[in-house]
Amino acid sequence: MSRYLIGIDLGTTNSVVYYLDNNKTEDMKPQLLEIPQLIEFGETDIKPALPSFLYWPDEKEIPENGLALPWESEERFAVGDMAKKRSSSSPLKTVSSAKSWLCVDNIDRLSPVLPWQRDNKEKKMSPVEASKQLLIYIKNVWNSKIASDSEELRIENQTVILTVPASFDAVARELTAKAAEEAGLNVRLLEEPQAAIYSWLLENGENWRKQVSTDDVILVCDIGGGTTDLCLIKVNNEKGNLRLERIAVGNHILLGGDNMDLTAAYTAAAKLKQEKNIKIDSYQIAGLTHACRQAKEKLLSEKEDFKVQKLTVLGKGSSLIANTVSTEITKNELTKILMEGFFPVCELTDKPKRGTKAGFKSFGLNYEADPAVTKHIAEFLTLHTGNDNDKLPNCVLFNGGVTKADKIRDRIVEILTEWLPEGRKSVKVLTGNNPDRAVSAGAVYYANVKEGKGIRIKAGSSHAYYLGIESSMPAVPGFTPPVQGICVLPIGTEEGASLDIDYSGIGLVVGEKTEFKCYSSVLRKDDKAGEIIEDINTVEGIEEMTPVTAELPSSDEISPGSLVPVKLRCELTEIGTMQIWCKSLNTDNEWKLNFELRNH
């Protein structure tokens, strides 16, 4: 067991770190890691969060020691607060929303594409590289503050939980893990909605049982900078004790604070056109979007009573100051934009508009066609509760910076309550969470749970899963050889479990592109791991999933195209991926296959 348990929320807008010292048994509450960062060239300050921004200045901008930090660093860019400030005036020098870019499948996420539309290829980086640099920065902060005198206490030697959206697909998760590995961190991934629930358990202690009752259904509504994550948790009674079980996870919804900032920017641009007959270009829109984000954070802040915020749009050319124009956005305007555009009143039967895909489309973030978050919530609940309105959530736990606004929380609660059938009480808001910090603190609590302390959220598989095995038979005209199925994951298997499959008649083709078939069933509750089903395509109640295509590497010992005898091990991860490990019976080689289960 490492001395420290560390939770990292690598957020779209801000990154937050909490940690727990196992040696201090008298205080088992996670502590916030405050992060020193540049606020201007040559000037640092300590902040509770690290804005997930990187600013790549021109050489002539940087004064002597202008990028100096409390630790040795040779990087030529700024990370954090200063980068965030520069985002509105120099958007083409600022990398932002790297987390959202990890989900974009119409670009090469390992190629230098950020800042988007910047021409200087020498000062661009990939979404994976940007994520890696943010994690390296956090690593340097930890090692300089906590482990300056001890190799043993370096973050590389601690238990680190890194959170990801529940809606991340297998590729985005793998890229996140890759960024962490390249940053020198050994991490375990955890879904953010689960982390939010763990944070709620942490903050409430044993009192969490006073906020919920048996058969309550909790909607975790996590609306962050780049994504909206939805999750359902059921409260069960097991032998007189309340237990939590995750019963549904939403699909990837690229919809959050970024969309709201862009909408506010276009609203401000229209105002400039109407009032001053000034039309701004895409470069200026990018800067205005960042300015609107900063205005939104102030206008929606519960701590400040801001009514209006000035928005400055920089000109282009040699005389930037002379060409600078400004407008403003009021709290009432922003509230109207959010309520009408993103949180409209809707029916449970409403669905978000998908739109017709154009034949030609520019590369970039795959934003949702319909910005109505409430319609996405309706679709999620309809999908996972069917026509049984008694299964609708009667509790909600909010998370993410967007949900800090009272009006937004009130609107969502109002709509959820309206959807409940007659006779059920209004939706209860679970309290005790800090939307900005819950995910990283909950990740630490989860690490503690993994060591046998605290309350674990049960998340058993609702399906049984099978791998298809091609039969070895002579070719027969007009006859397709049957496909055997081997059960690798029985119904009810809890996430985090690892199963050794007791079957030795399997060969794995390596060194050439092959297709791996997978099947599932919600009906076959008695099948055990390793059980063989003959001719699985003819068995009622079993459905074929989208196959996985992969080319598993050969080696010096194994030539391409070889059929290698293997033993199988199946792992169901906390982030909804089934990992099949194939261990060679004759060599030390081992291969891994990932099957995405969330969208099935």
GUPANU-146993 format. One record per residue (C-alpha): x, y, z. Coordinates in pm, 1 decimal, padded with zeros to 6 digits, always signed. Layout:
<pts>
- u|v|w
- X|Y|Z
...
</pts>
This chain:
<pts>
- u|v|w
- +00000.0|+00000.0|+00000.0
- +00142.3|+00338.3|-00099.6
- +00152.4|+00615.5|+00156.2
- -00063.1|+00851.9|-00049.6
- -00390.0|+00801.0|-00237.1
- -00426.4|+01066.6|-00507.0
- -00732.6|+01161.5|-00712.9
- -00688.5|+01367.1|-01030.3
- -00981.4|+01527.4|-01209.1
- -00829.4|+01617.9|-01545.7
- -01112.0|+01850.9|-01640.3
- -01201.9|+02021.4|-01966.0
- -01180.7|+02364.2|-01802.2
- -01006.6|+02305.3|-01468.4
- -00802.3|+02022.2|-01318.5
- -00821.4|+01948.5|-00946.6
- -00613.4|+01719.9|-00723.8
- -00698.9|+01573.9|-00382.3
- -00491.7|+01332.7|-00175.8
- -00503.4|+01125.8|+00141.8
- -00206.1|+01047.3|+00366.0
- -00241.6|+00689.4|+00491.4
- -00001.5|+00764.9|+00776.4
- -00240.3|+01018.6|+00930.5
- -00507.2|+00784.0|+01055.6
- -00663.0|+01047.7|+01281.8
- -00783.9|+01249.2|+00979.0
- -00903.0|+01036.5|+00689.4
- -01050.5|+01326.1|+00491.2
- -00880.5|+01402.3|+00155.5
- -00678.6|+01722.4|+00133.0
- -00672.6|+01964.9|-00158.8
- -00339.0|+01999.5|-00337.7
- -00300.5|+02370.8|-00402.0
- -00116.7|+02438.8|-00726.0
- +00143.1|+02711.7|-00789.2
- +00117.5|+02853.0|-01141.3
- +00202.9|+03154.9|-01351.9
- -00050.0|+03436.1|-01337.6
- +00169.1|+03661.3|-01554.2
- +00518.6|+03634.5|-01696.1
- +00759.0|+03609.7|-01402.2
- +00478.9|+03607.6|-01142.3
- +00335.2|+03298.6|-00972.1
- +00050.4|+03241.2|-00730.3
- -00103.6|+02938.8|-00559.3
- -00451.6|+02839.4|-00674.0
- -00694.8|+02562.1|-00568.1
- -00725.8|+02438.8|-00927.4
- -00517.5|+02429.2|-01243.4
- -00701.5|+02573.2|-01545.3
- -00661.8|+02317.6|-01825.0
- -00504.3|+02568.0|-02063.1
- -00160.4|+02588.3|-02224.6
- -00031.3|+02913.9|-02374.0
- +00243.1|+02899.3|-02633.7
- +00393.8|+03249.5|-02659.5
- +00626.1|+03382.2|-02927.2
- +00989.6|+03398.5|-02819.8
- +00990.5|+03780.0|-02818.8
- +00704.6|+03783.7|-02566.1
- +00897.2|+03601.2|-02295.7
- +01105.5|+03818.9|-02059.8
- +01407.5|+03667.0|-01886.9
- +01288.6|+03398.7|-01643.7
- +00933.8|+03482.6|-01749.8
- +00830.2|+03115.5|-01746.5
- +01030.4|+03017.5|-01435.8
- +00852.6|+02788.2|-01189.5
- +00934.3|+02655.0|-00839.4
- +01086.6|+02348.0|-01006.1
- +01324.1|+02314.0|-01299.5
- +01137.2|+02332.1|-01627.4
- +01252.3|+02374.8|-01985.1
- +00906.9|+02404.5|-02140.0
- +00839.8|+02707.2|-02356.1
- +00473.2|+02739.6|-02273.3
- +00267.6|+02846.6|-01973.0
- +00015.0|+02619.0|-01802.1
- -00282.1|+02724.8|-01590.3
- -00405.6|+03068.3|-01487.0
- -00195.5|+03283.5|-01719.3
- -00278.5|+03060.8|-02015.8
- -00648.3|+03089.5|-01935.5
- -00623.5|+03470.4|-01921.7
- -00444.2|+03481.3|-02257.1
- -00708.4|+03263.4|-02421.9
- -00939.1|+03555.7|-02502.4
- -00669.6|+03784.0|-02646.3
- -00458.7|+03513.5|-02816.9
- -00684.9|+03215.4|-02893.6
- -00452.7|+03079.9|-03164.3
- -00169.8|+03051.6|-02913.2
- -00383.0|+02874.9|-02650.8
- -00458.3|+02504.2|-02621.4
- -00790.1|+02442.6|-02447.2
- -01055.1|+02168.9|-02416.9
- -00796.0|+01896.1|-02484.0
- -01019.9|+01651.0|-02299.4
- -01300.8|+01705.8|-02549.6
- -01060.8|+01665.2|-02841.3
- -00970.1|+01317.9|-02711.5
- -01319.7|+01207.9|-02819.9
- -01300.1|+01337.6|-03177.2
- -01276.1|+01047.0|-03418.0
- -01247.6|+01254.6|-03737.7
- -00892.2|+01367.3|-03658.3
- -00568.6|+01193.3|-03566.2
- -00563.3|+01251.9|-03192.0
- -00192.2|+01170.0|-03180.8
- -00103.7|+01441.5|-03434.2
- -00030.0|+01808.1|-03347.3
- -00361.5|+01982.2|-03423.0
- -00398.2|+02219.5|-03125.9
- -00440.2|+02513.8|-03110.7
- -00695.1|+02444.6|-03379.9
- -00640.7|+02648.0|-03700.7
- -00300.1|+02777.2|-03590.7
- -00053.8|+02788.3|-03881.9
- +00267.0|+02750.4|-03680.7
- +00321.0|+02373.5|-03685.9
- +00619.4|+02404.8|-03453.4
- +00392.2|+02531.8|-03177.2
- +00106.6|+02284.7|-03193.3
- +00044.4|+01963.6|-03001.9
- -00189.6|+01667.2|-03007.9
- -00480.9|+01627.1|-02763.2
- -00286.9|+01339.6|-02606.2
- +00025.6|+01555.0|-02573.6
- -00176.6|+01840.2|-02419.1
- -00326.8|+01600.2|-02164.0
- +00018.4|+01461.3|-02096.3
- +00161.2|+01810.7|-02034.8
- -00116.3|+01892.1|-01786.1
- -00038.7|+01569.3|-01599.9
- +00336.6|+01639.8|-01608.0
- +00263.9|+01978.6|-01455.1
- +00061.2|+01815.1|-01175.5
- +00340.8|+01561.0|-01127.5
- +00597.0|+01840.5|-01092.7
- +00378.1|+02022.8|-00840.3
- +00342.0|+01708.9|-00629.0
- +00707.1|+01612.4|-00641.7
- +00826.7|+01963.8|-00556.3
- +00580.0|+02015.0|-00268.4
- +00535.2|+01668.5|-00116.7
- +00835.7|+01464.5|-00230.9
- +01120.1|+01715.8|-00256.6
- +01332.7|+01514.8|-00011.3
- +01203.9|+01162.9|-00072.3
- +01213.1|+00943.6|-00380.8
- +00964.9|+00711.2|-00213.4
- +00700.5|+00984.8|-00190.6
- +00715.3|+01085.1|-00556.8
- +00380.3|+01067.6|-00731.4
- +00511.4|+00790.4|-00956.8
- +00520.0|+00568.0|-00648.1
- +00171.7|+00648.8|-00515.9
- -00177.8|+00516.2|-00588.2
- -00327.2|+00750.6|-00846.9
- -00688.9|+00749.5|-00965.0
- -00753.8|+00949.4|-01283.0
- -01116.9|+01022.9|-01366.9
- -01279.4|+01015.6|-01710.5
- -01634.7|+01082.6|-01829.8
- -01857.6|+00776.4|-01808.3
- -01942.8|+00844.0|-02171.1
- -01581.7|+00817.3|-02295.9
- -01550.7|+00537.2|-02549.3
- -01273.6|+00278.5|-02534.7
- -01042.9|+00482.0|-02761.5
- -01073.5|+00801.5|-02554.2
- -01003.1|+00602.1|-02237.2
- -00700.8|+00435.1|-02391.2
- -00568.1|+00773.7|-02505.3
- -00619.1|+00914.1|-02155.6
- -00427.9|+00620.5|-02009.5
- -00158.2|+00670.0|-02275.3
- -00119.3|+01038.1|-02178.8
- -00080.4|+00937.7|-01813.6
- +00171.7|+00666.1|-01896.6
- +00379.5|+00905.0|-02107.2
- +00367.9|+01153.4|-01818.8
- +00527.6|+00886.6|-01600.4
- +00215.7|+00806.1|-01396.8
- +00070.2|+00464.8|-01319.4
- -00302.5|+00534.5|-01294.5
- -00633.6|+00357.7|-01257.8
- -00929.4|+00511.3|-01441.1
- -01263.4|+00586.8|-01272.7
- -01584.8|+00724.8|-01418.7
- -01665.6|+01078.4|-01306.2
- -02030.9|+01019.4|-01203.6
- -01916.4|+00735.5|-00976.4
- -01651.4|+00965.9|-00831.9
- -01921.6|+01226.2|-00765.5
- -02127.0|+00970.3|-00573.2
- -01821.1|+00861.8|-00376.2
- -01759.3|+01227.9|-00288.5
- -02117.0|+01257.2|-00165.9
- -02065.3|+00949.2|+00052.2
- -01741.5|+01098.6|+00181.8
- -01895.6|+01433.6|+00273.2
- -02203.8|+01286.4|+00440.4
- -02045.4|+00995.4|+00625.4
- -02307.6|+00768.3|+00779.3
- -02566.0|+01045.2|+00731.7
- -02598.5|+00957.0|+00361.9
- -02855.9|+00698.7|+00463.5
- -03075.5|+00978.7|+00601.0
- -03097.1|+01143.3|+00258.2
- -03216.7|+00836.4|+00067.9
- -03443.1|+00535.7|+00122.0
- -03482.6|+00184.3|-00015.5
- -03577.4|+00178.1|-00386.2
- -03483.2|+00542.6|-00441.1
- -03325.9|+00608.0|-00781.0
- -03056.5|+00875.5|-00800.9
- -02979.2|+01061.6|-01120.6
- -02619.3|+01181.4|-01125.1
- -02628.4|+01486.8|-01352.4
- -02273.8|+01595.4|-01431.6
- -02251.8|+01895.3|-01666.5
- -01894.9|+02010.3|-01707.6
- -01701.4|+02222.2|-01950.7
- -01704.6|+01977.5|-02239.6
- -01943.8|+01692.8|-02165.8
- -02271.2|+01601.5|-02001.0
- -02253.5|+01272.1|-01811.5
- -02563.9|+01093.1|-01688.0
- -02582.6|+00795.8|-01455.1
- -02851.8|+00615.7|-01251.8
- -02786.4|+00473.4|-00905.0
- -03038.2|+00245.9|-00728.1
- -03066.4|+00231.9|-00349.0
- -03113.2|-00130.1|-00239.7
- -03181.7|-00289.9|+00095.2
- -02958.9|-00587.9|+00170.2
- -03032.2|-00753.9|+00503.7
- -03137.9|-00427.5|+00660.8
- -02848.3|-00221.0|+00520.1
- -02876.0|+00029.7|+00239.2
- -02650.1|-00039.4|-00059.9
- -02587.8|+00155.9|-00380.3
- -02591.9|-00003.8|-00724.4
- -02523.3|+00168.6|-01053.9
- -02790.3|+00057.3|-01300.8
- -02736.5|+00276.0|-01609.3
- -02476.8|+00497.5|-01776.0
- -02543.3|+00744.7|-02056.4
- -02376.3|+00768.4|-02396.7
- -02116.5|+01028.7|-02483.5
- -02276.5|+01375.2|-02497.6
- -02033.5|+01642.1|-02616.0
- -02237.6|+01920.6|-02465.2
- -02141.7|+02148.7|-02177.0
- -02001.4|+02483.7|-02078.6
- -01799.9|+02513.2|-02402.4
- -02121.7|+02514.1|-02605.7
- -02271.9|+02776.6|-02379.4
- -01967.5|+03000.6|-02415.1
- -01982.2|+02970.3|-02794.2
- -02353.7|+03053.7|-02795.8
- -02291.9|+03362.5|-02582.0
- -02012.1|+03464.9|-02819.9
- -02238.8|+03447.9|-03123.3
- -02502.7|+03643.1|-02934.1
- -02245.3|+03913.5|-02854.1
- -02125.7|+03912.1|-03216.2
- -02482.5|+03968.5|-03336.2
- -02513.0|+04258.4|-03092.1
- -02195.3|+04416.6|-03234.2
- -02332.8|+04380.5|-03584.6
- -02665.0|+04535.8|-03489.8
- -02538.5|+04818.7|-03268.0
- -02207.8|+04912.4|-03434.7
- -02231.6|+04743.5|-03777.4
- -01913.8|+04549.2|-03697.1
- -01877.3|+04197.1|-03830.5
- -01613.7|+03983.6|-03662.0
- -01431.5|+03687.6|-03815.3
- -01364.1|+03334.4|-03689.4
- -01039.4|+03440.0|-03518.0
- -01222.8|+03708.0|-03321.3
- -01508.5|+03466.8|-03242.5
- -01252.7|+03232.3|-03085.3
- -01124.2|+03511.2|-02858.9
- -01478.0|+03630.2|-02782.1
- -01574.8|+03274.1|-02682.4
- -01301.0|+03267.4|-02419.1
- -01409.2|+03613.2|-02298.6
- -01767.5|+03487.6|-02267.8
- -01647.6|+03192.3|-02061.5
- -01481.1|+03427.1|-01814.8
- -01793.6|+03647.2|-01808.2
- -02015.8|+03343.1|-01749.8
- -01805.5|+03229.9|-01453.7
- -01848.8|+03571.7|-01290.8
- -02214.8|+03628.4|-01379.1
- -02322.7|+03284.7|-01255.1
- -02104.9|+03292.2|-00944.9
- -02297.3|+03252.2|-00622.1
- -02030.3|+03446.0|-00432.5
- -02042.1|+03761.0|-00644.5
- -02333.2|+03984.9|-00740.6
- -02222.8|+04072.5|-01093.8
- -02496.6|+04212.5|-01318.0
- -02301.4|+04294.3|-01633.7
- -01967.9|+04202.3|-01788.9
- -01771.3|+04385.4|-02055.1
- -01656.5|+04180.2|-02354.8
- -01353.6|+04300.5|-02550.5
- -01288.6|+04192.5|-02907.3
- -00934.5|+04248.7|-03033.6
- -00879.2|+04385.3|-03379.4
- -00642.1|+04236.6|-03633.4
- -00335.7|+04392.6|-03787.3
- -00054.5|+04612.2|-03658.3
- -00277.8|+04851.7|-03465.4
- -00461.1|+04609.9|-03240.0
- -00551.5|+04861.2|-02971.7
- -00701.3|+05106.2|-03218.6
- -00912.9|+04829.8|-03371.3
- -01035.0|+04694.7|-03039.1
- -01413.4|+04703.5|-02993.5
- -01625.9|+04608.1|-02698.2
- -01976.4|+04514.6|-02601.8
- -02131.8|+04369.0|-02289.4
- -02344.2|+04083.5|-02169.6
- -02579.2|+04105.0|-01874.1
- -02674.6|+03839.9|-01623.3
- -03031.6|+03845.0|-01753.7
- -02914.4|+03795.7|-02113.4
- -02691.5|+03504.5|-02019.8
- -02964.6|+03341.8|-01811.4
- -03207.3|+03367.1|-02102.3
- -02953.3|+03211.5|-02339.8
- -02899.4|+02918.0|-02104.6
- -03261.3|+02856.9|-02004.9
- -03412.3|+02879.6|-02351.1
- -03129.8|+02722.8|-02547.9
- -02986.8|+02458.3|-02314.4
- -03247.0|+02390.3|-02045.4
- -03590.4|+02433.5|-02206.1
- -03896.6|+02276.5|-02049.5
- -03973.2|+01953.4|-02235.9
- -04168.1|+01629.4|-02210.7
- -04023.9|+01292.7|-02110.0
- -04107.8|+01167.3|-02459.9
- -03905.1|+01441.7|-02629.5
- -03579.9|+01347.7|-02801.4
- -03290.9|+01566.7|-02910.6
- -03275.3|+01649.8|-03278.8
- -03002.9|+01459.1|-03457.6
- -03001.7|+01651.0|-03784.9
- -02899.4|+01526.2|-04128.2
- -02526.8|+01477.5|-04169.0
- -02380.8|+01686.5|-04448.4
- -02173.7|+01523.7|-04720.4
- -01894.0|+01771.3|-04652.3
- -01805.8|+01873.5|-04299.5
- -01510.6|+02054.2|-04147.1
- -01288.7|+01868.0|-03904.8
- -01327.9|+01959.5|-03539.4
- -01520.7|+01884.4|-03223.3
- -01830.5|+01666.7|-03273.0
- -02074.7|+01892.4|-03092.7
- -02428.1|+01767.1|-03041.0
- -02674.3|+01893.6|-03302.4
- -02931.5|+01971.3|-03030.9
- -02804.8|+02181.4|-02736.5
- -03109.3|+02106.2|-02517.2
- -02956.5|+01923.9|-02219.8
- -03304.3|+01853.8|-02083.3
- -03397.8|+01659.3|-02398.8
- -03082.4|+01450.0|-02369.1
- -03181.6|+01372.8|-02008.2
- -03530.8|+01274.1|-02126.7
- -03388.5|+01039.0|-02390.2
- -03151.4|+00880.1|-02138.8
- -03427.9|+00815.5|-01884.9
- -03668.4|+00682.6|-02147.8
- -03404.4|+00440.7|-02275.8
- -03321.7|+00301.0|-01932.1
- -03662.4|+00302.2|-01763.6
- -03878.8|+00204.0|-02059.6
- -04244.3|+00283.7|-02004.6
- -04223.8|+00223.2|-01630.0
- -04240.6|+00571.5|-01479.7
- -04205.3|+00422.4|-01132.2
- -03839.3|+00363.6|-01219.9
- -03776.1|+00733.0|-01286.7
- -03528.2|+00903.2|-01050.8
- -03669.6|+01070.9|-00743.0
- -03329.7|+01205.4|-00631.1
- -03065.0|+01402.0|-00816.9
- -02699.4|+01467.6|-00741.9
- -02551.7|+01757.9|-00935.6
- -02190.5|+01779.1|-01040.4
- -01983.7|+01992.2|-01276.8
- -01926.4|+02365.8|-01288.7
- -02237.1|+02442.6|-01495.2
- -02466.8|+02306.4|-01222.7
- -02339.9|+02560.1|-00968.1
- -02600.2|+02806.9|-01102.1
- -02919.9|+02802.7|-00892.8
- -03146.7|+02866.3|-01191.5
- -03004.4|+02570.9|-01383.7
- -03042.6|+02331.2|-01090.2
- -03394.5|+02457.1|-01022.1
- -03498.1|+02411.5|-01385.7
- -03371.1|+02051.7|-01400.3
- -03542.1|+01963.5|-01070.2
- -03866.0|+02124.8|-01191.0
- -03863.4|+01915.1|-01509.1
- -03767.3|+01588.7|-01335.3
- -04049.5|+01642.2|-01084.1
- -04298.4|+01705.9|-01364.4
- -04205.6|+01371.9|-01520.1
- -04278.6|+01172.7|-01202.9
- -04613.4|+00989.4|-01198.4
- -04890.8|+01119.7|-00977.5
- -04855.5|+01025.7|-00614.1
- -04474.0|+01039.7|-00608.6
- -04312.0|+01327.9|-00424.2
- -04097.3|+01596.0|-00585.8
- -03737.7|+01518.6|-00677.6
- -03496.8|+01558.2|-00388.9
- -03159.5|+01726.1|-00440.1
- -02882.2|+01540.9|-00258.6
- -02653.0|+01780.8|-00077.0
- -02293.0|+01772.4|+00038.7
- -02111.2|+01798.7|-00294.6
- -01884.5|+02073.9|-00420.3
- -01947.9|+02058.3|-00797.8
- -01600.0|+02190.3|-00877.9
- -01405.7|+01951.2|-00656.5
- -01624.5|+01647.0|-00598.4
- -01473.1|+01428.0|-00869.1
- -01111.6|+01440.3|-00747.9
- -01211.3|+01403.9|-00380.3
- -01440.9|+01112.8|-00471.3
- -01156.7|+00948.0|-00660.3
- -00952.4|+00944.2|-00340.1
- -01244.4|+00788.5|-00151.1
- -01270.0|+00525.0|-00423.9
- -00898.9|+00444.1|-00383.5
- -00969.9|+00395.9|-00014.5
- -01260.3|+00163.7|-00099.5
- -01027.9|-00043.3|-00319.5
- -00815.6|-00097.0|-00008.1
- -01114.6|-00233.0|+00181.5
- -01236.2|+00085.2|+00353.0
- -01563.9|+00265.1|+00292.3
- -01877.8|+00185.5|+00094.4
- -01845.3|+00047.4|-00255.1
- -02097.0|+00119.9|-00529.9
- -02203.8|-00211.9|-00676.6
- -02199.3|-00223.2|-01054.8
- -02267.0|-00578.5|-01170.6
- -02297.3|-00667.0|-01538.2
- -02656.4|-00687.6|-01661.9
- -02545.7|-00903.7|-01957.2
- -02353.3|-01223.9|-02005.9
- -02080.9|-01199.5|-02272.4
- -01936.3|-01464.6|-02502.1
- -01646.5|-01483.7|-02747.0
- -01697.7|-01652.7|-03081.5
- -01461.8|-01943.6|-03165.9
- -01438.5|-02053.2|-03526.5
- -01474.9|-02429.8|-03565.9
- -01193.6|-02622.4|-03732.3
- -01373.4|-02810.1|-04015.2
- -01309.9|-02898.4|-04380.9
- -01475.1|-02668.0|-04632.8
- -01817.7|-02793.7|-04743.0
- -02004.1|-02624.7|-05036.9
- -02307.6|-02429.6|-04919.3
- -02234.6|-02489.1|-04553.6
- -02098.9|-02232.4|-04307.1
- -01903.7|-02385.3|-04019.1
- -02075.0|-02326.2|-03684.1
- -01931.5|-02076.4|-03439.5
- -01885.2|-02190.0|-03082.4
- -01936.2|-01941.6|-02800.3
- -01739.8|-01939.2|-02476.8
- -01883.2|-01751.2|-02181.1
- -01618.7|-01510.8|-02054.6
- -01836.4|-01282.1|-01840.5
- -02145.2|-01417.2|-01658.7
- -02439.7|-01198.7|-01562.5
- -02385.0|-01022.0|-01229.4
- -02005.3|-01000.3|-01255.3
- -01902.0|-00692.0|-01061.0
- -01688.3|-00426.5|-01223.2
- -01327.8|-00458.6|-01120.4
- -01349.1|-00839.7|-01121.7
- -01095.0|-01062.2|-01299.0
- -01192.5|-01411.7|-01417.4
- -00959.5|-01689.3|-01535.7
- -01136.9|-01888.0|-01807.4
- -01090.6|-02260.9|-01749.1
- -01071.3|-02376.9|-02110.5
- -00758.5|-02472.5|-02304.7
- -00881.3|-02541.3|-02657.9
- -00837.7|-02190.8|-02798.9
- -00584.3|-02068.5|-03054.6
- -00515.8|-01698.4|-03122.8
- -00414.0|-01568.9|-03467.0
- -00140.0|-01302.7|-03441.1
- +00052.9|-01089.1|-03688.2
- -00234.4|-01027.4|-03930.1
- -00563.9|-00839.3|-03927.4
- -00838.6|-01052.7|-03775.4
- -01195.9|-01013.0|-03652.5
- -01303.7|-01106.6|-03301.2
- -01672.8|-01184.0|-03258.2
- -01855.5|-01110.6|-02933.8
- -02208.5|-01198.4|-02821.5
- -02431.7|-01099.9|-02530.6
- -02744.0|-01212.9|-02350.2
- -02967.6|-01070.5|-02079.3
- -03154.2|-01401.4|-02039.2
- -02889.7|-01668.1|-01973.6
- -02837.8|-01610.6|-01602.2
- -02701.4|-01958.1|-01527.7
- -02407.2|-01964.9|-01770.6
- -02068.4|-01984.4|-01599.2
- -01729.0|-01855.3|-01709.8
- -01569.8|-02106.8|-01947.4
- -01899.5|-02268.5|-02047.5
- -01912.7|-02362.9|-02417.7
- -02222.8|-02306.7|-02634.6
- -02231.3|-02499.2|-02961.6
- -02335.7|-02305.3|-03274.0
- -02403.1|-01984.8|-03081.4
- -02563.7|-01809.8|-03379.4
- -02864.7|-02043.8|-03353.6
- -02925.5|-02004.6|-02979.4
- -03229.3|-01799.8|-02880.4
- -03167.1|-01508.1|-02645.6
- -02809.9|-01443.6|-02758.5
- -02729.3|-01142.6|-02977.6
- -02416.2|-01073.7|-03181.1
- -02238.6|-00746.2|-03102.1
- -02022.6|-00531.8|-03327.3
- -01700.8|-00729.2|-03378.0
- -01359.4|-00594.3|-03284.4
- -01100.6|-00583.0|-03563.5
- -00737.1|-00586.2|-03457.4
- -00391.4|-00696.4|-03560.6
- -00219.2|-00845.5|-03259.4
- +00159.9|-00815.1|-03282.6
- +00381.4|-01110.9|-03358.5
- +00731.1|-01138.8|-03210.4
- +01074.7|-01287.7|-03270.2
- +00944.0|-01614.9|-03129.6
- +00611.1|-01610.6|-03315.1
- +00586.4|-01552.1|-03689.7
- +00299.1|-01352.0|-03847.6
- -00012.5|-01557.6|-03915.3
- +00066.9|-01812.8|-03644.8
- -00207.8|-01979.0|-03441.5
- -00093.9|-01950.8|-03081.5
- -00250.8|-02169.2|-02807.6
- -00365.6|-01936.8|-02528.1
- -00540.6|-01921.7|-02192.4
- -00795.2|-01645.5|-02142.4
- -00849.6|-01403.5|-01856.6
- -01140.5|-01159.2|-01856.2
- -01148.1|-00830.2|-01666.5
- -01452.2|-00601.8|-01636.9
- -01317.1|-00254.4|-01570.2
- -01478.2|+00021.0|-01364.2
- -01520.1|+00219.3|-01685.6
- -01730.7|-00039.1|-01867.3
- -01471.4|-00210.1|-02084.7
- -01431.5|-00587.5|-02106.8
- -01062.9|-00668.9|-02138.1
- -00967.4|-01012.5|-02268.3
- -00608.3|-01107.9|-02187.1
- -00468.2|-01388.2|-02401.8
- -00165.3|-01558.3|-02243.1
- +00047.0|-01782.0|-02464.6
- +00082.6|-02134.5|-02329.2
- +00428.4|-02175.5|-02484.0
- +00597.2|-01834.9|-02444.6
- +00584.5|-01527.7|-02221.2
- +00377.7|-01334.1|-02477.2
- +00044.7|-01183.7|-02376.3
- -00211.6|-00985.4|-02577.9
- -00504.7|-00768.3|-02474.8
- -00837.8|-00708.7|-02650.7
- -01080.5|-00432.0|-02546.5
- -01455.1|-00472.7|-02599.2
- -01667.2|-00161.2|-02543.3
- -01984.1|-00255.0|-02352.2
- -02136.6|+00086.2|-02276.3
- -02313.5|+00132.8|-02608.3
- -02458.4|-00218.3|-02615.5
</pts>
